[in-house]
């Protein structure tokens, strides 16, 4: 409400659009977030908050090439913006550029080693590359930093399953399902682990 009032009073205030866009993104109102971040960038093309959040919106919408492009722009302005490397890394992974994803996620974690989401994202990238030990290590670090990172727990469970440690996989994946019963991918991984354990 405060941002909307600030925009009403001063419609050329890019920061207000960027902040409101961030709020909309966290509320999963992606169309509104995209509109506000785009407006903020029309007013100030160097508004880093708007660039980052628009990149995240694009990533969440599956528009990964656009997410990469916004992160590229942001990183030209601020090459130490850790989360932009994380977003670009996940977008690259979705575009099947796994080596680029690892580079970006590694830089993200070098700049912000306490970023649980970054550790989980890199763990998933390692899992896709069949480096299950590295995936388990990264996801364990993500969970050390944030015990409620269910994406990390699900990825670690999947890596244990793929490694052949079905009991540990089932333990991790059951914990995810207890907390997030509608997490379909984790449920699928749990079924695969149970079938292999029989």
C-alpha positions in Angstrom: 0.0 0.0 0.0 2.9 2.4 0.8 4.5 1.8 -2.6 1.1 2.3 -4.4 0.6 5.6 -2.5 4.2 6.7 -3.4 3.6 5.9 -7.1 0.3 7.8 -7.0 2.0 10.9 -5.5 5.1 10.6 -7.7 4.5 8.4 -10.8 8.1 8.6 -12.0 9.6 7.1 -8.8 11.4 4.0 -10.2 12.3 2.6 -6.7 8.6 2.5 -5.7 7.8 0.4 -8.7 10.8 -1.9 -8.0 9.8 -2.4 -4.4 6.2 -3.1 -5.3 7.4 -5.5 -8.1 9.4 -7.3 -5.5 6.4 -7.7 -3.2 4.3 -8.9 -6.1 6.9 -11.5 -7.0 7.1 -12.9 -3.5 3.3 -13.1 -3.5 3.5 -15.0 -6.8 1.6 -12.3 -8.6 4.0 -12.6 -11.6 2.1 -10.5 -14.1 1.9 -7.5 -11.7 5.6 -8.0 -10.7 6.6 -8.0 -14.4 4.7 -4.9 -15.1 6.1 -3.0 -12.1 9.7 -4.1 -12.7 9.5 -3.2 -16.4 8.0 0.2 -15.5 10.9 0.8 -13.0 13.4 0.0 -15.7 11.7 2.3 -18.2 12.2 5.1 -15.6 15.7 3.9 -14.6 17.4 1.3 -16.8 20.1 0.8 -14.1 17.6 -0.1 -11.3 19.3 -3.3 -10.0 16.4 -4.4 -7.8 14.0 -4.2 -10.8 16.5 -6.1 -13.0 17.0 -8.8 -10.5 13.3 -9.3 -9.8 12.3 -9.2 -13.4 14.9 -11.8 -14.1 13.4 -14.0 -11.3 9.9 -13.4 -12.7 11.1 -14.5 -16.2 12.7 -17.6 -14.7 9.6 -18.5 -12.7 7.5 -18.1 -15.9 9.9 -20.4 -17.8 11.2 -17.5 -20.0 14.8 -18.5 -19.2 16.6 -16.7 -22.1 15.0 -13.4 -20.9 16.1 -14.2 -17.3 19.7 -14.7 -18.5 19.5 -11.5 -20.5 18.4 -9.4 -17.5 21.0 -11.0 -15.3 23.7 -10.3 -17.9 22.7 -6.6 -17.9 22.6 -6.5 -14.1 26.0 -8.1 -13.8 27.5 -5.5 -16.2 26.4 -2.8 -13.7 27.3 -4.8 -10.5 29.5 -7.9 -11.0 29.3 -8.7 -7.3 25.5 -9.2 -7.2 25.5 -12.8 -5.9 21.8 -13.6 -6.4 21.9 -12.5 -10.1 24.5 -15.3 -10.6 22.2 -17.7 -8.8 19.2 -16.8 -11.0 21.2 -16.9 -14.1 22.7 -20.2 -13.1 19.3 -21.8 -12.7 18.0 -20.2 -15.9 21.0 -21.6 -17.7 20.3 -25.0 -16.2 16.8 -24.9 -17.6 18.3 -24.1 -21.0 20.5 -27.2 -20.7 23.7 -25.2 -20.2 24.8 -27.2 -17.2 28.5 -26.1 -17.3 27.4 -22.4 -17.4 25.0 -23.1 -14.6 27.8 -24.6 -12.4 30.0 -21.6 -13.1 27.3 -19.1 -12.2 26.2 -21.0 -9.1 29.8 -21.3 -8.0 30.3 -17.6 -8.3 27.0 -17.0 -6.5 28.3 -19.1 -3.6 31.7 -17.5 -3.6 30.1 -14.1 -3.2 27.4 -15.3 -0.7 28.4 -18.6 1.0 25.4 -18.3 3.3 22.8 -18.5 0.5 20.9 -21.7 1.1 19.0 -21.5 -2.2 22.3 -21.2 -4.1 23.6 -24.4 -2.5 20.4 -26.3 -3.3 20.4 -25.0 -6.9 24.0 -26.1 -7.4 23.2 -29.5 -5.7 20.4 -30.0 -8.3 22.8 -29.2 -11.1 25.3 -31.7 -9.8 22.6 -34.3 -9.5 21.6 -33.7 -13.2 25.3 -34.2 -14.0 25.3 -37.5 -12.1 27.8 -36.2 -9.5 25.7 -37.5 -6.7 28.3 -37.0 -3.9 28.7 -33.3 -4.8 24.9 -33.0 -5.0 24.5 -34.5 -1.5 27.3 -32.3 -0.1 25.8 -29.1 -1.5 22.2 -30.0 -0.4 23.5 -30.9 3.1 25.1 -27.4 3.3 21.9 -25.8 2.1 20.0 -27.6 4.9 22.6 -26.7 7.5 22.0 -23.0 6.5 18.2 -23.4 6.3 16.6 -26.6 7.7 13.3 -25.8 6.0 14.8 -25.8 2.5 12.6 -28.6 1.1 14.0 -28.3 -2.4 17.4 -29.2 -1.0 16.0 -32.1 1.0 14.2 -33.4 -2.0 17.2 -33.1 -4.3 19.4 -34.8 -1.7 16.8 -37.6 -1.4 16.8 -38.0 -5.2 20.7 -38.1 -5.2 20.7 -40.8 -2.5 18.2 -42.8 -4.6 20.2 -42.4 -7.8 23.3 -43.4 -5.8 21.6 -46.6 -4.6 21.1 -45.6 -0.9 17.4 -46.2 -0.9 16.9 -46.1 2.9 18.4 -42.7 3.2 16.5 -41.5 0.1 13.2 -42.6 1.6 14.0 -40.9 4.9 14.7 -37.6 3.2 11.8 -37.8 0.8 9.3 -38.8 3.5 10.4 -35.8 5.5 9.7 -33.5 2.6 6.2 -35.1 2.0 5.3 -34.7 5.6 5.9 -31.0 5.4 4.9 -30.4 1.8 2.3 -33.1 0.8 1.6 -31.6 -2.6 5.3 -31.6 -3.6 4.8 -33.9 -6.7 8.4 -34.3 -7.8 9.4 -35.4 -4.3 6.5 -37.8 -4.1 7.6 -39.3 -7.5 11.2 -39.7 -6.2 9.9 -41.4 -3.1 7.9 -43.9 -5.2 11.0 -44.7 -7.3 13.1 -45.2 -4.2 10.4 -47.5 -2.6 10.2 -49.6 -5.8 14.0 -50.0 -5.9 14.2 -50.9 -2.3 11.7 -53.9 -2.6 
